Amino acid sequence: MKGRELIQYISLLFKNLDNVMPYSEAILVHIYNFVLKSILRYDLSGKVIVRVSDVKVRYLQGMDFEQFLFKGYQRYPNYIPKRGDIVVDVGAFVGLYSLKAGKLGAFVIAIEPNPIAFIQLLENIMVNNLLGNIVPINVALSDQEGYGYLNVVNTHIPSGKAHLSSADMPGAKQVRLVTFDSLILKKGLSWVDIVKVDVEGHELQVLKGMKESLRKGLVNKLIIEVHTPVKERLPHIISIIKYYQYEIDGIYRGVLYARRK
């Protein structure tokens, strides 16, 4: 089978495909997709379901599996969600962390403001039969209530790089802003085992919106992905969590782990 015939075969193989591929094979989808788009202008995005760890997600171009490849969120065993835990996933994107926590038996509140990513999050929850374990909420957590604007990098494909911005930014979409404190109050939660935060540079605002929960010791553990410029943001984040009596267990690949003393 020669050049173009091989590419056509791959294209036909994946067209309208809903197969589940293990990650050892799914990593090749990135390569296949590059070749298909370059030569045949055919995009596999949204047409293949891949398996990452023990969860299934629909493949999207540019999807970042880094934290799962390097087990970044599993660096410390005591921070891995377990059955019965209550987890709040702030910046859930398409649900990789939420799905993993749900599979382990945790109850998860998955927060994702990007409307494009949120639709994919909903599908991934259903594909994994986790409707009873994961509650998805389409809002942005911040240090104030009201409305803000999210810079959606790509309006057709979910992007993990979406971030809060001003209204005049290209691709800006209005989103509802709520604080963590008000969220758990409305959900009737008096305790949260793990809060994972991945919000593209909005970490400080999320923490400020958690001040009452942190002060009262309602959150047991924090997993915070610190975005660039890390050297500028990290000292402020450390200052806040230490002020509320949290002890840092470590920082691995830009992810900070802290627990209540």
N, C-alpha and C positions, 0 to 999 in steps of 0.2 A: 504494500500500500504506500503510495507516494504522497509527498507534500500536501497538495490541495485535497486529494482524496481523503487523507487522514483527517484534515481539518473538517471536511464535510461530514465525515463519520462521527467525529466528536460533537459537532453541532447537532446532528440528528439524535445522537445518544442523549444529549441533555435537553433537547427541545421538549417543552411542556412536561419536564420530568419532575416527579415528586418523590424520588427515591431518597432514602436516608443513607448518607455516606459517613463512614467513620472518619475522624479527623485526620488519621494518617493518609487517607485518600483525599479528603476534602481540601487539604492544603494544596493539592494539585489543581483544584478548581481555580485558584488565583492565576496559575500559569495558563490553564486552558482558556480562561476568560480573556486574558491579555492577548493571546494568540487569535482567538475568535473575533475579538473586537478590532484588532489590527488588520486582519486579512478579510474576514467576512462581515465585519460590522454587526456582529451578533453578540448580544450581552446576556450572560447567564444570570445576572442579578435578578433575584426574585423568582427564579425558576427551579432552584435546587435547594433541598433541605439537607443541611449537613449536621453531623453529630460533633459536638464539642464537649469533651469530658463525657458526662452521661446525660446531657440535655440536647434537644434538637432545636435548631434555629434555621430560618430561611437565609440562604446565602445572599449577601449584598456586597457589591464592589467596595473595596476599601474597609470592610469590616475588620475591626481590630480585636484579635484573639490573644493579644500579648499577655494579659494578666492570667489567662488560662494556660498558655504555652509555658510560661515561667512560674505558674502557680503563685502569682504575686499576692492574691488575696488569701492564700492558704499557707503563707510563710510561717505563721504561728498557729499551731494546732488549737490553742484555746480560743482562737478567733474564728474558727470554722463553725458555722451555724449547725445546731443539732435539733433533733426533734423536740418540738414544744417551744422553741425560742421565738421571740418576737423580733423581727428585723425590719428596719426602715432603710430602703435602698434609695438614696437621694441622688438622682441622675442615673436612672436605671437604663437609659438608652433602649435597646431592643430586648433587654432582660437577661443577659448572660449570668450576672450575679444573682438576680432574683430567682431565676429558674433553678440554678444550682442549690440555693438555700431552700427553695420549695421542695426540690427533690429529696433533700435531707430531712424534711419534715417540719421545717420552720414555717411560721405564719409571716408573710411578707407584705409590707406596704411599699409598692414600687412607684416612685415619683419620677415622672418624665414630662417636661414641658414642651418638647419638640413634637408638634402634631404629626409629623411624618414618621418619626421614630415610634411615637405612641401607638399608631395603627399597627406597626410591626410587632410591638410589644404585646398587644392584645392577641395577635395571631399566634405568636410563640407560646404564650400562656395556654392557649387552646390546644395547640399541637402537642404540648407536653401534658395535657390533662391536669392542669394545676389551677383550675378556676376556683377550687375550694381553698387553696393555699396562698394565692397571691391576689392582692387588691391593687389594681393599677389606678393611678390618679394623675390626670393631665394638668398639673400646675407646676410652678417654679417655687422652690423654697428660697427665702431671702430674709432680710432683717426688718421687713415692713410688709404690711398688707396693702393690697390694691392691684394695680396693673403695671406691667413693664413690657419691654420689647425684647424678643429673642432673635438674634441674628442666625437665621437658618441658612447654613452654607449651601445646601442643595435642596431645592424644593421638590425633587422627584425621588431622591434616595435618602434614607435616614442617615444623618451624619452625627457622629459622636463629638464633633467640634462645635456644635451650636452653643452659643453663649449669650448672656444678657447684654444688650447694647442699647444705643439711643434709637429713637424712632426713625431718624433719617438714614440709618444704615441700610444698604441694599439687602433685600431678603428679610428685613425685620418684620416679625409677626407679633401681634399683641398677645400676651399671656397673663394669666392670673398669678399674682404673687401672694403667698401665705408664709407665715412663720412656722417653724417646727413646733413651737410651743402651742400655737393655736390648732395645728393639725392634730396632735395627739390628744388635745383636750376634746376636739370634736369627735375623734374616734374612740373616746372613752378609755384611753390607755393610761395606766398608772405606772408602767414599767416597760422599758425597751431594752432587750439584751444587746443588740448590735445595731449601730447606725453606720452605714457605709456611704461615703460622700465622694462623688466624682462629678464636679460641676464646672469644669473648664475655667478656673480662676475665680469663681464666686464663693470659695470656701469660707472666707472671713465673714461674709454676709450671712451665710447659712449658720455658722457658729453663733453669731450675734443673735440670730433669731431663735437660738436654742437656750438662751441664757437662764431662763427659769427652770427648764428641764435639767440643765447641767447643775444649777445651784442646788436644786432639790435632790440631786442624785438619782434621777429617773432613768438615766441612760447608763448602762453598765460598761459598754465598750464602743470605741470609735475606730473606724478604719477610714482614713482621709487621704485621698490621692491629691497631692500638692502639685499644682500646675505651674509652669514657668511664668515669670522668673522665680524659681524655687528659693533662691537665696534671699529674695526680698519678702516673700510670703511666709516662708517657714518660721522665722522668729516670731512673727505676730500670731501665727496659729499655735505655736508652742506656748506662748505667753498666756493666751486665752485658756487653753485646756489645763495648764498648770494652776492658773488662778482658781479654777473650779475643782481643784484637787484630783486631777487625773494624772496617772503615771504613764510615761511613755515606755513601751516595751521594745520599740525599735522602729527604724525606717528602712524600707526595702523597696528599691526601684521607684522611689518617689512616693511610696505609700506609707503613711504614718499609722502606727498602731498604739492606742492608748486605752487604759482602763481605769475605772473608778478605784481610788485607794480604799 
